[in-house]
Amino acid sequence: MRLRWSRRWACPSSLVLFLFSAAAAADPLPLLETTAVRSPFVAACNGKPDSTPLPVDPRTLVVPGVNKPGAAVQFNAYWVDLHNPPAPFVSTLPPNPTTCGEFRASVARGRTNIETRAYFQPFTTSLAYYNLYMLWGFLIRPSDFDEQVIKRYGMAKAPFRNPYPLPWENPNLTNGGSGQLPLGLVQERDSNGRYTGAISSSCSGCHDSRLGTEQESGFVWGRSNDALDAGLIQSDFFRSTGVGTVLQLAPVPWSVGRGTSDAIGIVDLLPALFDMDSLALAPSLLEYFPSHAGGQSRAPSWWHRAFKTRQFWDGALTSDNVRSEMAFSIANLGRTPAQRRAMTVEFEDNDNFFISMSPPTYPKTVNTALAEQGAVLFHERDLWANGANANIPKAPGNGSCASCHGVYSPRHAANPAYLPDPRLKGVAGVITPIETIRTDPARKDLMADIRKRKAWNTSFLAYNDESPDHGPFYDDLIMSALRRVPRSAYDNGLGPVYSPVGPNEWLSPFGYIAPPLYGAWASAPFFHNGSVPTLWDVLKPADRPSVWKRLQTSANILGTNAGYDASYASYDFAKLGWKVSSLPCANTPANDPFIPCSGEMATADVLFANIANLAANYNSLAYQSPPPITQKQIRSRMIFNSHLYGMGNGGHDFTQSLTDPERWALLEYMKTL
């Protein structure tokens, strides 16, 4: 039926617009998002058949030209598509899923990988693991051994079967064994799928943890582990086998405390061990430039992956790069070069598992009216208004929280004054210059040395095999040595490029990428180095403690193996973060001229910390931490000291212009994300 136009209802276009605007004003989009599923692909496929086409990945929209002049958000952390790279590069990757069914299958494979694959180098055996209690000072294995492992090393109970064999068991006759490893450890299997009895760390060790006990909350994948002591794990595991003790001398500062690690430092170390073009084990110092230590960093929460256009805290690489996530699995000495390169396909599945994740919903009551006030403040409040923060350069955008972290309110996302496309809701694609963010610069400067970036840009991890100039891979030591001479000349700026540059070049560092804020209420502690215990302290810099300690669980009968308390009783649901005790600083320059507040530290740790503070900014080999063995060392690592190298808690201080009522409203809004 054709509709007929009636003069009786004819009206000027201006009146039509007025009526439309009035209707929109009467029924605006909500300020608060109410859906619990944040992952765009999971939300789009929920209840849909497998043949349903996937929507556009919103991250792929953040490319040069996306910004609108004067808009609240000005993206500068651009996506680079490695599956359809710009000319002259040609993809060497399998295609991304295009339907809900393909995505679900990839997610399932990725989850299986994360639960069962031992990507890292095994550091101990199942027998040595069973006998760890002897290192702890016990003569008889305690009945709560599994619980003490979780407390001592800062892990969580695995929400799936995670077996290891007891001393009298054959793992291949007992389906892996009857022991249960915590989340973060995994038993290795050989290429035929048979259990070996070797115990390795898993990706979940750094990227998964619990907030709340099993009785208080269900397990949710993807919460960055803020309790793990990577250095203590490696120290105990190396010592547990006897022969591994010598590995404690390796110049790898696993961690100086809990919840952070120097995992990114492996970018420094890999070129000294491997040919980064073929990934063959070929030690050489020609492309090794230990010119700056990055300090300690928190692992990013996996549930943010679907909303980050760039990865790493400095936004160095496109989030389409999965090979960068393979770094520790490359360092597994038991693999061949071809096996290392082939892991790209597995990590494509792992990445789809990550982008399928959503953070937990806030478990308590939210004051909706106050949260709506917070939503308006978050998106509209210019922190530089009325002359505030005159000494801090204002980044592009409207000066609000949203101008860095992205837009989350459905109402603001639909407004072109905030986003050029409403599908960009929740996407964080802004690198804030260091002059504005002013947080600890050690991690930002990790790759400031152009030689490091050149070595990376011509490597397999930068997808240099997508260049039409890339020839075959050479896996033998002789060819590797011959090819690295001209490559190193290029790295040092003395010759033409030898290995081709890949399409994912490491960005010249200039700041830190603002993280997505979905699940921010559950993401304490904050900043890239975990130096700020609550969101309130993020918003009110004057309240930040310099040295602090979290609440701990009870110790065992020997007075050892206490861990961080992850129960709701230890979490401040008003200030959104961990309840901590601020520790006084009693040091005087005569006691320690370099490290303030070191009274809780063991002498060896103070010595190494002084060396790091003096020299790690110039040479990463100066950034070391002695293996934690004594109880004083282990206890002191549970204290956060912002005076240590790379652990500063300053910066993000433009929020000083907020009033306390505004801060409370913003925190209430964070509870809805």
Secondary structure, DSSP 8 states (H G I E B T S, - for coil): ------GGG---HHHHHHHHHHHHHHS---SS---S---HHHHHHTT--TTSB----GGGG-STT---TT-S----S----SSS--TT----S-----BHHHHHHHHHHHHHHHHH---S---EEHHHHHTHHHHTT-SS--TTHHHHHHHHHT-B--SS--EE--TT--TTTTTT-SEE--BTEEEEE-TTS-EEEEEEE-THHHH---SS-TTT----TT---SS--HHHHHHHHHHHTSGGGGGGGSS----SSSS-B-GGGHHHHHHHHEETTTTEE---STT---------B----GGGGGGBSEESTT--EETT--GGGGHHHHT-TTS-HHHHHHHHHHHHHHHHHHHT-------S---HHHHHHHHHHHHH--TTGGGTTTTS---SSSSSTHHHH----HHHHT-TTT-SSGGGTT-B--EEEHHHH----TTGGGG-SHHHHHHHHTSGGGTGGGSTT------SHHHHHHHHHHHHHHHTTSS--SS---SS------EEE----TTGGG--SBTTTT-B-BHHHHH-GGG--SEEEE-B----TTS----B--SGGGEETTTTEE-EEE------TTT-SS-TT-TTS-HHHHHHHHHHHHHTTT-GGG-------SHHHHHHTTEEETTSTT------GGGGGS-HHHHHHHHHHHTT-
